[in-house]
Amino acid sequence: MTPTALAWDAFVAGHSGGHILQTSRWARLKCAFGWSMDLALVGAPGQAGAPTAGGRDAIAAGASLLFRRLPWGQTLAYAPKGPVVDWTDAPLVQALLAEMRRICRKRRAALLKIEPDLASSPDVNRILGGYGFTPSGQHVQPLSTIHLDLTADDDALLARMKPKWRYNIRLAARKGVQVRQGTPQDLPRIQALMETTGKRDGFAIHSLDYYALATQLFVPAGLASWLVAEHEGQTLAAIAVFALGRKAWYMWGASGEEGRNLMPNHALQWAAIRWARERGCAVYDLWGIPAEAGEASAPPASEETGGDAGLWGVYRFKQGFGGQVVRYTGAWDCPLSPTGHLLYRLALRLRARRG
């Protein structure tokens, strides 16, 4: 990694608005699958020009920008869970956005899409709108999630869960379900479980090559782990968890059809919670639930809201661990080329009609 990438990743890890998707490692992962990247950096006050190396103190704000070529020759610029900036510091935000737009013009971007790691609120909407962004018709990351507060001991964490979830965690242990750290050799089996899960719950999965590269980039650095649940030598389920600074994320999960009565998924989440807390994380993000579940008027997950089917079933499972539902502000677009932005919006409508 270059000195600039190291400095940027250290800055992201220490910033309250930092996210694993803003790291240079995540950009390297996406660049292997059709994207290119650039860093927009703003230095501390009094520093001449944008920072290029050195410690994290040399960076005051920034964004890892991903670029993808559009069919008509321009690009889409995207900051996943970024930019990383104090949104209450107007001069700093303005300086960063100016640098982001400069890079976007160099990359012939039709629009700049940001998806900051901010909870939705009227104040956030007003701030983003004031900088020329409008709510996007295309969200990439989940709009709603559940956060677990990890600043408690085991007894307190278990007490926050629904009784059935505590019971299932203990049942898995009594039935002999073992959770261990996964290795690259486990990936083919995990991929097979991923395919089963994707078909069952109706969501897309990545390729084996994608998971393999993510493992190579994040696991040796201590930023991620595969956790594998086994029973009598059989792999029942697996999850991938990531950690950066004080935050952790449950990113991917897979389970087969056999052994589900042994509650391996409950055992895996309990192991992930403890893994994250051991690394000093204060928040564990369970990553994705139906977007509607984050709305203020949304009822708790139940048979009436979809039962165990698809994402509503996922919601019911995650909700049982006793966390707080969070609704993000979502994706916001800033047009950089009137014609290019119009073509982008037309392309989205065409894709929506095709289903």
N, C-alpha and C positions, 0 to 999 in steps of 0.2 A: 504494500500500500504506500502511496505517496505521502509526504509530510502533510500536504493539504488535506488529503482524505483522513489521515489520522487525527489532525486537529479538528476537522469537521465532525467526525464521529464522537470525539471527546466532548465537543460543544453540545451536540444533540443529546448525549447521555446525561449531561448535567443541567439541561434546560427544562423548566417545568412543562414546556410545550413540546418537548422532544418525543419522537416516536421511532420505533424500529424501522418503519417504512421510509424514513428520511435519511437513513444511514447510507454510506457509500457502498456497504456490502449489499444492501437491498438493490441499489442501482446496478451493481455488477450482476446480480441475479437477473434482473429484468433485461439488461443489455444482451444477455445470452439468448434471449427469446424475442427479438424483434424491436427492441427499443434502443435508443442511444441516450446519453445523459450529459448534463453539465451542472456545475455548481454556481449558484449566485450567492456571493458572500459580501457582507458589509462589515467593515472594521469598526473598532471602538472609536468614540469621538476623539478627534485630533490625530487619528492615524491617516496617513496619506494613501489613498487608493484602497482597493479591496485587499483583504488579507490573502496571502498565498501559502503561508506555512507558519510554523511556530505553535505555541500553546493555544488552548481554547480561549484564553483571555484576548487573543488577537481578533476574535470573531464576536461581533455584537448581534448578528442576525444572519439568516441565510435560508436557502432552499435547494434541495436536491431536485433538479428538474429532469423529467423523462420526456423524450421526444419520440413520436411515432409518425411515420410518413402517411399522409392522407392520399386517397386515390388521385386527386387532381394536382399533386406535386408539392403542396404545402405540408406543414407538420402540425400535429397537436402537441402542445406543451402541457405537461401535467406534473403537479407537485403533490404526490400522495402523502396525506396527513401533514401537509406543509402549507405555507412556509413556517419556519421556526423563528418566531419573533414575538416580542412583547407588543400586542396589538393596542395597548393603551399609550404607547410611545409613538405619537404621530410622526415626528421627524424621522425616526428610525424606520417605521413602516414605509414612509414615502421613499426613503433612500433605497430600501430593499426592493420595493416594487419597480423603481426606476432601473435598478440593475437587472432584475428579472426580465423586464421588457426589452432591455438592450440585448440580452442573450437571445430572447425569443425572436427579435428582429433578425439577428444574425442567422438563426436557424429557420427562418422563413415560416414562423408559426402563424397559423390562421387565428388561433385563440389560445389564451392561457387559462387552464383549468386548475383551480386549487381546491384542496379538500382538507382544510385545517383541522387539527385535533381539538376542536372546540365544541362544547355543548351548545345546542340551539337555544337562542334567547332573542328577544327583541333588540337588546343592546348589540349583540353580535351581528345580527342581521343589518342593523343600522350602520355599524362600522364597516362591514364588508361592502355594503351598497354604496357607502360614501367614497370608496376607493375605485368605483367603476365596475364592480362585479355584480352579476345578476345570478339568481338561483339557476342551476344547470338542470337540463332535462336528462342528464346522464350522470348517475352516481356510480362510482367504482367500488368504494368501500361500504360496509354496512352502515345504514343510517341509525340503527338502534343496536344497543348492546346491553350487557349487564356487567357492572363492576363489583368485585368483592374487595372489601377492606381487609387487608392482611395484617394490620397493626393490632393483633390479638393473639392469644395462645390457642392451642389446639381445642381446649374445652370451649372457649368462647366462639371459635369458628364453627364448631360442630353445633353449638346451641343455636346459632342463627339459621341453621338449615331446617328444612321440613323434617319432621320425625322419620318419615319413610326413607329419606336420603341418608340420615344417620344410620338407620337400620341396615340399609343396603351396603353402606361402606363396611360395616362390621360383618355383614353376611358374606361379602366377598372374601374377607380375611378368614372367616371360619371355614368356608368352602375350599380354601387352599389356593385362591387366586394370587399369583405373584406378579408384582410390577417391578420391572428392571429398566435400566437405561438401554435404549436401542442402539444398534450399530449399523454401519452402511450395509452389512450383510443381511439385515432385516428388511431392507427396502423393497425387494421384489414381493415379499409376502405382504408388506404394508400396502403396496400398490394394488395387489389383488383385493385387499380389504377395502381400499379406497373405491375401487370400481363397484364393489357390492354396495357400499354405503351411498355412492352417488346415484345409483339406480333406485335404491330403496327410498331415499329422501328427496330425490329430484333436484340435485344441484351438480354443477360441473366440477371436475377435478383436474389437477395438473398431470403432466406426464411423469414417468419415472425419472427421466433426465432432469426435470425441474426439481423434484424432491431431492435427487442426488446432489445437485449443485448447491441447493439451499443447505443441505447437511454439511457439505464441504466448506461453505463460507461461514456458517454460524456456529456449528457445534464445537469444533476445536477451539474457537475463540471464547467459549463459555457463554455464548449469547443465545443458545437454543439447546433443546434436548428432545429426542424421541423417547417416549415412555411406552413400554410394551407390556400388556397384560397377558399372562399365560396361565394355563391350567393343565397340569399333567403333561407338559411338553407341547401343548397346542396353543398357538397364538390366537387369542380371542379378539383383541382390539389394540389400537395404538393411537397416540396423539403426539402432536408436535407443539411444544411450548417455547416461547421466546421471552427474553428478558433484556432490558436496557435501563440503566439507572434505577429509578424507583418503581418502574412499571413492568408488568409481565402480560403476555398475551397467549391465549389458547388459539392457535392459528388453524391447525388442521386436525381432523379426527377421522378414524375409520374403525368399523367393527363388522364382524361377520354375523352369520345367522345362527351359528352354533354357540352354545354356552351363554346366551344372553340372560338366562335365569340366574347365572352366577354373578351378575352385576359388575362386569369388568369395567364399564364406563364410569361408574361411581368410584371404583378403586383408582382409576387413572386420574380423575379430576382431583381426588384427595391427595394423591402423590404429587400432582402438578402444583397444587396450592402450597404444599410444604417445600417443594423444589424452589418455587418463586420466593417464598419467605426466607429461605436459607440464603438467598442471594441479596437480601436486603430490600426486596420489593415491597411497596406499601399497597399497591393496587394490582389486582389480577383481572384482566379484561377477558371475558368469555366470548367476545368477538362478534357474534352475529345472531340476531333474532329478527323476526318479521318487523319490517319498518313501522307498521302500525302499532306494534307493541310499545314503542317509545312515545306515543302520543299521550297527552295528559288524560284523555278520556278513555284510554284503552283498558279493558278489564283484564284481570289475571288470566293466564292461560288455563283453559279448561276444555272439557269436551265440546262446549259450545263454540270455542274459538279454534276448532280444528283438531281437537283430540291429539292423537299421537302421530298425525300425518305430517310429513314434510317439515317445513320450518316451524310450524306451530308445535310439533312434537319436540323439536330441538329447544324451543322456548320453554316448554314445560319442564324439560330436563334441566336446563340451565337455571331457571327460576328457583328450583328447589334448593340451590346452594345458598340462598339467603342474601343475594347481592342487591344492588340498586340499579334499576333500569335507567339508562342514559340515552338521550336522543341527541345525535350530533347535528351540527349545522349543515352537513352534507357538502356537495360540490357546488362551486360557484365559478362562473365563466366571465372572462374579460375579453371581448373581441379585440383583435389586433389588426385584422383585415376584414373590412365590411363584406367583401365578396366571399372570402374564405369562410367567414362565420356563417353567412347565409347558406353556403353549400354544406357546411357541417350540420346545420339544423335540418336541412332538407334530407340529408343522409340518415339522420336519426329517425325522422318521420317515416322514411321508406323502410327502414329496418323494422320499426315498430309495426307497420302494416303487414310485413311479411311474417311477423310473429317470432 
